[in-house]
Amino acid sequence: MKSGQNPQEKSELARIADINLRGGRYVAEAGGGLIVMPSFVGAGAPNWYPKARAAILGLTLATEKRDLTRATLEGVCLEIRWMLEAARKLGSEIGEVRIWGGAAKSDLWNQIAADVYGVPAARTRMPEAGLVGAAVCAGVGVGIFSDAPEGARSMVQIENRYEPDAKLSRKYDQMFEIYKTAYQALGVSQDSQIQTFNEDARMFLERTPDQSYDLVMGDAFNDFSVPYHLTTREFNERVHAWLADGGMYVVNIIDGGRGQFLRAYVHTMRQTFDHVYLAPTIEIWRTATRSTFVIMGTDAPLDLDELANIDGGDGNAQLVRQLLSDEELDALLAERDAVILTDRYAPVDQMLAAVFLDQAPEE
């Protein structure tokens, strides 16, 4: 478990773990049913899959911060165990694991490592193995050591050794099988054509289009966080530039019955798209303090008769039933002046103040 920090510093996870451990307050159960798959920047050895993403499995309403802390420590060890298993398949005999880096300063994490790996975990006196390796190589170079193994025997000293708990190791054996199964079940296949870009949509769409999309969906808004730079006419124009002929931009937003942000958003969409459609998701949206709206922008009119056949398999064609007619949409916009949201003027927080405060619309 490597940490690229000062050798005297603990990693942040190790620090949090020891805070929870201090005074006997750490009571989260080992292998307690919560699994963290730590592929935050893709998966390394032995899977080498950059499209892999992290996941947390087994969350319940009873899950606490300490449970997540321990599960994260366990998840890192389970991922490393996968490397050890790959090494064993290649014929390596692993009787002990050396632990180094800032994370090695955590006694809790070291014990979890031994229990997960099923072999003793040894912490070296000098926690930064890279420094020791460089010193050994230098020693060989100047003749202090005859070879690298002699240098390692001379300079590597064990500070503490953590023995695996047989009962917990059996529990982690079962957990490891679940971990591998979950990785295979949740992961995108290696030959998938899906591409993911972990960046702000505005940054991605500012590029010169190198392909076109039939559908672009926006799902970045909620009732307490609205990234205003994704609401403006300039952003809509960037979306439009990436759409194929007849393509559609679909967005869900949240507003209250007053509809100030809703009117501004629809009015702004109309500056870019020839046809804009609005579908409230509940019947009583006019009197609700907050509700979700689906807004669609396209240069080709919707075939409403065809849309009426789309019911999600439950016989309820809710989308076309909730869709406002052009006359109803015009009437909504005419209730008050509707502003055009631009990069220079997008006061979405003020428009959504009543939603933030959970205020019902005025009679």
Helices and strands as residue ranges (DSSP letters): H 12-21, G 22-24, E 35-37, E 55-57, H 65-89, E 97-99, G 102-105, H 107-117, E 121-124, H 129-141, H 148-155, E 158-162, H 166-186, H 201-205, E 213-218, G 228-230, H 233-242, E 243-255, H 260-270, E 275-280, E 291-298, H 304-307, H 318-322, H 326-334, H 348-351, H 353-356
